[in-house]
Amino acid sequence: MSLYRPLVLCSVALTFLVIVVGAYVRLEDAGLGCPDWPGCYGQLIGVPDEAHELAKAEQAFPGKTVDAGRAWKEMFHRYLAGTLGLLVLAIAAIAWRMRGETGRTPWLATLLVAVVAFQATLGMWTVTMLLKPAIVTLHLLGGMATLAVLMWLALREINPQPAPAAIARAFRPWAAAGLAVLAVQIALGGWVSANYAALACTDFPSCHGQWLPGMDFANAFHAVRELGVTAAGAPLSQEALNAIQWSHRAGALVTLAFLGALALCALRTPSLRAAGAVLLVLLVAQVGLGIANVLLRVPLALAAAHNAGAALLLAALVVLNFTVFRRANRQD
Amino acid sequence: MSSSLASQPLATRASQFYRLTKPRVVSLIVFTAVIGMFLATPGMVPLQALVAGTLGIALTAGAAAAVNCLVEQGIDAIMTRTRGRPLPRGQVTSLQTLVFAGIVGGAGLFILYQWVNALTMWLTLATFVGYAVIYTVVLKPMTPQNIVIGGASGAMPPVLGWTAVTGEIAADALLLFLIIFAWTPPHFWALALYRKHEYAKAGVPMLPVTHGDKFTRLHVLLYTVILTAVTLMPFVTRMSGVIYLAAVLLLDAVFLWYAVRIYVAYSDPLAQRTFRYSILYLTLLFAALLVDHYFRIPL
């Protein structure tokens, strides 16, 4: 098992990096820095930056002007993600090889391979379907799912002290529900970014000076449509953008209340105190970052930090879940 | 035409018969067979099994290739890739080829029976029949699954090498079989994609001819995914170690990259590069198996 543990821990760190770099690529509008996939203008190594490569690229992709800076950002994300893909394959292979000795199911690692493979496909579709919001949001969720599963695998290696049985039993439904609430809120956040609705209104907590601005939910949350337009092809209205922004704010309120309560309960429980404290700090920071993004008009660093905050919140919540679900796994 | 036999210099005749045996294909076959031998034993392969086994398998494989040339001379004459082969050019006759294949194949099987073991001889004979008759005569002109099923013959050499050393069929040997078996479709269909029109002209029902490009490209990709899973199995079963795992992950990553590009951004030169890479892939994969077999890094 000597190789397995560092591989898993490195993969957790790498996944976090891939998620944040992915957000950075998106915020820098470099998602279409390469018009093709998996190469960049047909190149696997690097991007077209020499004269003959540029000529070839512009011949193969007429009407496109190569922007090497944006292309590099996109390719950096792909190289990191590709490396993660190889690490995850290795993890799954080792999990199968060692299943007899460790007594642990290799299926979670196998599921991870499937998630990452699907992530690669979504990454391709992000490019080929020209940033269709549903694909972009699913790509974010896939990244978060990868992080969550890898965290679980890492925690099996780190083997933290499980919570006492009675406490664990009491916390289980709430911890699991917390994950669901956070997942919905991350999806709503991804939807804001994918639809460029972060600045739908720049006041807070009101939106255009109103608690309930004019909103068009039907078009805002129509899943299958192109970027910036309704399913019918008309430009997405301000009301639709309002609805997207407002929903993420409402979601934030629910998430803050639910996870806040969960964190406070954990804080009052000795065996879960650390997890509760971390969760609470991250939660407050994340809400603060969200508000700051609206008021300061989405500066790059804050927007990327808001994405990183979501990943860290998820990680903290996975730790809490692991601590309270661990015992049940052991007794099986 | 027998007069042509005498009228040409001996060296030219020899090279024509030599070309009938498809030396480049046979060399890859023999390479995988020899590695099968080395993987079958923790130490050095007994010299007799190594020499006689390699020779016997090589001769029988050459004979199978010659029979393939014989049966397919009509197709070969139509396709530019194979037009220059000895039979379509009339340099050797059908009867000469048949006799040549009989002698070479017979010698190969005799060597295996006499100096290796009976099981290897029978398996090699079965592989010969599988390739020269079942694949070439029956499957190839009949179904677009020809190379998938026929791939079983191409996948046998490491098993033959293995049994040449141990005298029995081992599970690990079957894993090597599985790797080549899963490798054959993406390897061959990459070729068939850029040779589609020639296959169509020759009336061979290759997958791109019968089911179209798009369908074939998807299948290249899916088989490459299967290949990736299969090639991880020697590591999973503890047949191989970390060196093999690292090598095969990189090899698979490149193959997947080619397969994805074949699927999303097809071009004939790309298919040619994929085909060439697939050969390099199998060579390096077996080399990695061999290196890993003798140099073990503890996990």
Interface residues (C-beta under 8 A of the other chain):
Chain A: M1 S2 L3 Y4 D36 W37 P38 G39 G42 L44 G82 G85 L86 L89 A90 A92 A93 I94 W96 R97 A117 M124 T128
Chain B: V225 T228 L232 F235 V236 T237 R238 V242 L245 L249 L250 D252 A253 W257 V260 R261 V264 A265 P298 L299
